[in-house]
Amino acid sequence: MGEGRNCLRGSMGLPPLTLVGLKMTAATRQEVLGLYRSIFRLARKWQAASGQMEDTIKEKQYILNEARTLFQKNKNLTDPDLIKQCIDECTARIEIGLHYQIPYPRPIHLPPMGLTPRRGRGLQTQEKLRKFSKPLYLKSHDEVS
């Protein structure tokens, strides 16, 4: 009878671990939904830096379309590291947009063979270095655009 209880306790030890995992997922889900809501609030209050109504409408529409597209694309992600990366990218894009008053990602310029690899200057090495040097807020921009 005592062995049965130990076996039962061992099997009961698994659900709390599963519940902890679910709580983390629920917390992540709440964070993602909070970001989604904050983007829509931002779009509602957005004013173009030029002050022109046409620009404001265009920029608001861009913000909404970009958010819908990226959130829809990433809705089935299950890897916690990828989810964290997407959350960080979203946060960075919101902060940059508010700081510079532009909704579009700030482009970067890297000359064609400007990144020096350790050995040789092969095109594949340059492309790999470019990929790694891309700022966080531009990771998904090329995939969608």
Secondary structure, 3 states (H helix, E strand, C coil): CHHHHHHHHHHHCHHHHHHHHHHHHHHHHHHHHHHHHHHHHHHHHCCCCCCCHHHHHHHHHHHHHHHHHHHHHCCCCCCHHHHHHHHHHHHHHHHHHHHHCCCCCCCCCCCCCCCCCCCCCCHHHHHHHHHHHCCHHHCCHHHHC
